[in-house]
Amino acid sequence: MEPDIAFIARLIGDHARARMLTALMGGKALTATELALEAEITSQTASSHLAKLVAGDILRMRKQGRHKYFQLSGQHIAQLLEQLLTISANFPTSTISTGPSDQRLRKARICYDHLAGEAGVALYDALSDNGYIIAQASDTLLTAQGQTFFTNLGADFNALNKNKRPLCKACLDWSERRDHLAGSLGQWIINDILARKWAEKDLDSRAITFSKQGMVFFIKHYQLSSRLLSA
């Protein structure tokens, strides 16, 4: 049987389901009640939508105690949604402002499990300029120099290379329309930023908020342009 693109399109294309999926792009597991509030629908309607998304392998559901939590089924779904956000921003005309209107989201946000927005693109550019990553055809590769750089920062490549997903992957940024870094290394970077308390996840959105000192450390750590401070 051939793959049924129309089936997936119908699952994602419903307005309420699309809003719930976008809410899950932050990487956090959310309850049906939280997703119903996000989509502005009743809990009963949300449950019906969520059952379809789980059955279609768009979402996975986890039980913990009395609660059920929903997450995107994987990075491949997050990447698809990010690409759809990018495409949809071009309609109905190309004069539409790209990306979110919320400046916090434009500056730094989570794209499922890695850093996006102005900060994410600036990071990708700096890693490329310093020879730590290189673009080769449609792939982004970590160089030997880059592996040394990240090893010195504390990255464990024995653990990272055990992951089935790519170590590095370019992800087209929704707002900036340029690449940011995904893959297991991209996930390590955002986890390291949060562990060092340079930034915090917002409670009500995908935004990542850097403290002033945290942004200074981030820029110095990854040899970024200081222009990001005033962005």
N, C-alpha and C positions, 0 to 999 in steps of 0.2 A: 504494500500500500504506500502511495506517495505521501510525503508530509502535507498536512492540511494547514496552509498558511491562514486561510480564512477563519479557521477555528480559533487560532491564537489571536488574530486580529479582533474577533468578536469579543473574546474574553477581556482584552485590554481596552477595547474601544468604548465600552460603556462608561458614561461620565462619572458615575459614583465609584465604579471600580478603579477608574484611572486616578481619581483623587486619593483613594486608599493606597494604591500602589506608589504614588508619588510620596505619600507620607512615610512609607516604609523604605524609601531611598536613603533615609538617615542611618540605616543599618540596625536600628533598634527593633526589638520584637514588641508589638503592640497588641492589645486586647481588641476583641470585637467591638466593645463599647467605645474605646478610644478611636477606632477606625470609623465607627458610625458617626461620631461627633465630627471627625475630619471631613467626612463626605456629606454631612448634614442630612442623614437618613436615619430611620428607626433602627434599633438593634436587631429586630426581626429581619428587616430587609438586608442589613449588613451581613447577617449570618448566612442568608441565602447567597449573596454575592461571594462571600468568603469560601463557602463550600464549593462553588464553581471554580474559583481560582486555585484551590487546593487540588481538586480533581484534575484540573488542567496542568498541574505541576508548575504553576506560576508562583504559588506560595507553599510554604510548609507550615504545619501547625504543631505546636509543642504544648503538652500539658504540664502544668506545675501546680500541684495542690488542686484547688478548685478552679483554677483559671486556665484558659486556653490563650496561647500567644501565637501571633502570626508573624512570619518573616518572609522575605523574598527567598525563593528556593535556591538562589545562588548568584554568583557574580555575573553569569551570562544574562540573567534576567535584568539585573541592575544596568548592565551595559546597554541592553536593548532599550530600556526605558530612557536612559540618558540620551541615546541617539534619537529617540522619538521626540524628546523635549527639544533637542536641537533643531530637528526638522520642522516641528510644529511652530517654532518661533518665527519661521520664515513666512508663515501664512497669516493673512491673505496676501500681503505684499512684502517685498523685501525691505521696506522702509521701517518695519517694526523694530523696536529696540530689542536687542537680544538678551535673553536671560531674565532673571528675576528683578523686580523693581526694588526689593529689599536690599539695601546696601550691605548689610551684614552677610547675606547670602552671596552677594557678588564678590566680596572681599575674600571670604574663606568659608567653605562648607564641606560637609562630608558627601562624597559620591559613593554610597553604599559602605565602603570600608577604606577609602583613601581620600586624600586631600584634593579639593577642587577649588575653583574660583581664582581670583587674582593671585593668591598665595600659592596655589597649586601649580599654576602656569609659570610663575616666577621661579619656583623650585625646579620644574622640568627644564626651563631654559638654563638655569645655573648649572645643573648637573650635566647638561649637554655641552655648554660652553667650556666647562672644566675637563671635559673628556671622560666623565664618569659613566655616561651612557651615550650610545650612538644609535641613530636611526638607520636601519638597513632594510630596504624595500618596505614592507608593511610592518616590520618588527622593530621593537626597541630593545637593544641589548646592553647588558652591563659589561663594561670593560674590566680588564685586570686592575687597572688603576682605580676604577670605581669600587671593585670588591675590596681592595685594600682600604679605601676611604671609609666605606661602611663598616668594615670589620673593626676599624679603629673607633668608630662611633658606638660599637657594641652589638652590631647585627650578627646573628648566628646563622651562617649560611648552610651549615649542616641541617638545621631545622627548616630553613626557608626552602631549600632544594628538595626536601621531602614532600613539599606541597605539590599537589597535582596541577595546580594552576601555574601560569607562566611567572617567572621571577619578576620580569619587567613587562609592562604593556602600556602603550600609549592609549589614552582615552580622550576623545575630543570633548573639550570643555563646553558646556551648554552656553555659558554667558560670554566667555572669552573667545570662543571659536578657535582655540589653539589647544595643543596637547597638554594634558597633565599626566602624572605617573600613576598607573594602576598596577595590578599584579601583587604578588606576595611582598615585594619590597615596598610598594606603595602603602600596603597595609601596615608594614612594620614602621614606616615613617610616621604615620598618623598616630599609631599607638605610642610611639616614643615621645612625640610632641605632647600628648595628653599625660603620659606618665611623668614627664618632666614639669608638668603644670605650667607650660608656656601658654596653653590655651585650654578652654573648657567648651564642652558641648552645650549648646543652648537647650533648654528644656522643651521649648515649643516649636522648634524648627530644625532644619539641617545645618544651621549656621554654627561655625566654630569661632569663638571670640578669643583673640589673643590679648593678653595683658600687654601694656606698653613695654615692660621689661622682657616679657616672653617673646614679643616680636623682634626685639633687638637681639636676643639670643638665637632665635630662629634664623635671622638674616646672617649673623656671624657664623653660626654653626654650618650653614650650607652655602656660605659665600654668595649670598644673594645681593642684588642691587639695593642700596639703601632707599631707593625711591619708593619701595613698598611701605616704608614708614609713613609716608605722606599720602598714600593711595587711599 
